[in-house]
């Protein structure tokens, strides 16, 4: 999955013109309950202004609060002018990019603004990958790192007509054991399904309804 699949397009994005004041930026941030805004000059991307950046710059501005809010333009304190996305990046890589920043702009080859990717939306996609938005039975287990183990797991799930909500694997290293977390819909055959997994060489670590 690529970044463009979780991008909020321009027509749905909250933005602010580069000539607007800090006061106007804060009002928009408060109105929409967000932490940052892409700053534009027409269609061209200028940078991003954030709530944190506004407060941080005030401490070094040597201005009164009112003067700072009324007479400072957002283009004077923007950040991330050179740090943006093209939309073709691998989705999961954005988690590190957004770890300490609320959003990143997506631009075309001519630096025109296309939309934004927010930390909130990226985390929501990871929640979906783990099946956190749907109730079910979460089973954590380990398996030897041998060819055909995931195919065997899928075969067992099919035998028991299990509806798989999510399936995530860990330990992509040179270790011989891989951890797997599977979430399935709650049924009355869960105990037999787990018994079959263990009989097929999967070591069940934890079973929890969530």
N, C-alpha and C positions, 0 to 999 in steps of 0.2 A: 504494500500500500504506500502511496506517495503523499507528500504534504498537501498537494492540491485537493485530495479527497476530504480533508478536514478544514480547508480554507473557508473563511467567511468572505464572500465576494464583496467587491467595492460597494455595490448598491445596498448591502446590508450592514456595512461597517460604519462605526462612529469615527469620524475624522474631524480635524480642525484646520483652518487655514493658517498659513505661516505668519500672517500679519496680526492675528488675534492676540489679545493680552492674556497674561497668566490668569487674571481673574476670570475671563471667559472660559479658559481651559478648565479651571477648577469647577466652575459651574456645570460644565458639560460632564465632567467626571462624576460629580455628585449626582447629577440628574439621572445618569444611566448606571450608577453603581459599578463603575469600572476603575481600573488602576492605570490605564494608559491610553493614549490616542496617537494614531499616525498623523503626522503634520504634512500638509500638502501645499504646493504652490500650483494651483490649477490641477492638472493630472500628475504632476511630477512630485516624487517623494522627497521630502526634506529631512525627515528623521522621526523620532518618537518623543513625545513628552509624557512623563509619568508623574503621578502624585508624589512619589518618593523624590524624583528629580526636582520638582517644584520646591519642596520643603528643603532639600539639601542645598539648592542654589541660593535660597533666601539667606542662609546663615553666612554666606560669603559675599552677598550683594552689597553690604554696607548701605542699605536703604531702609527707609521706614516700610512697614508692612504695606501701608496703603500705596506708597509710591511704587513699590515692587509689583504689587498686583495690578495696578492701573497702567503703568508705563513700560513694563517689560513685555516684549513680544515673545511668543512661544518659540520662534525660530532662533532666539538667542540662547536657549537652554536645551535644545534638542540633543538627543543621543542616538546611537545606532544608525547614523546616516550610511555607514559602510557595512553594516551588519544586517543583512536581510536574506530572504529566501527567494528561490526562483519557482518553487512549486514542484520541481522534479526530484527533490531530495527524498530519501527513504524516511518514511514517517517516524519510525522509532528513534532516529537520530535527533529529532527535534526536542526530545525530552531533556537532553543535556543542554541544548541551546536555551531552553526556557526554564531551566532549573532556578535561575536567579532573576528572571525577567518575565513580566506578565504577557508580552505579546511580541511578535515579529511581523514585519510587513512582507508581503509577497509582491515582487516586481517583475515586469517583463524585461526584455533585452534593452529597452530604451529608458529604463528607470521609471517607467510609468507604473503607478500604483494599481495593483490588481485585487488586493484584499489583505486579510490578516490571518495569522494562526495564533491562537491564544493558548496559554498554559492550561486554562480550564478545559478547553475542548480536547487537548492532547491527553490530559489525565482521564477525561470521560471516555476516550477511546480505549485506554488501558483498562479501565473499569469494565468496559464491555467485553474486552478480550478475556478477562477473568470471570465473566458471567456474573458480575456483582449485582446487576440490575434485575436478575431473575432468580426466584427461589429454587432451591434444589439441594442435592447431596454432593458435598465436596469430598473427594477421595484423593489423598496424597499417597503416593507409593513410589518405589524405586524399581528400576529394571536394569538388567545388564545391557551394556552398550554393544549389542550384536545386531546383525542385519535381520530385518523382518520383525523386530519386536513391536513396532507401532502397528504394523499390519496385523499381527497377532492380537493386539489390543482391540483394534477395530473389529476383527472377526468375533471376538468374545462379546463385545458390545452389541453386535448384530444378532448373535445367537439369543441374547436376552432382550432384544428389541429395546435397548436403552436409547433414550433421546439425549444426545450429548449437547450440553449447553456451551461448554468451553473445554479446551484441552491445551495446556501449556507445559512445555518441558524446560528443564534447567540443566546446568552443568555441561555446557557445550565446550568441553575441554578434552584433554587426552585421558581423563579418568574413564574407568570401565563401568561405572555406575551412573545412570541418569535418573534424576528426580522428575516425576510427572505429577501434575495436578489436573484431575479431571472433574468436571462438574456435570452431573446428570439430573434429569428430572426425577422427582421422588416417586417411587413405585414400591409395591409390596414384595419385590424380588431382590432388593438391594443386598440382603445377606447372602443369598445364593450367588449373586453376581460377584461379590467380594470373595466368596469362597472359591469361585472359579478362577478369579485373578490369581489368588495365592497358589492354587493348584497348578497354574500355568507358569509359575516362576516369578510373578510380580510380588514384591514385598510391601504390603500395605502398612503405611505409617500412621495414618490418621483418617478418620471418617467423621464428617461434621455436617449437620444440616444448616443451611444458610439461605 
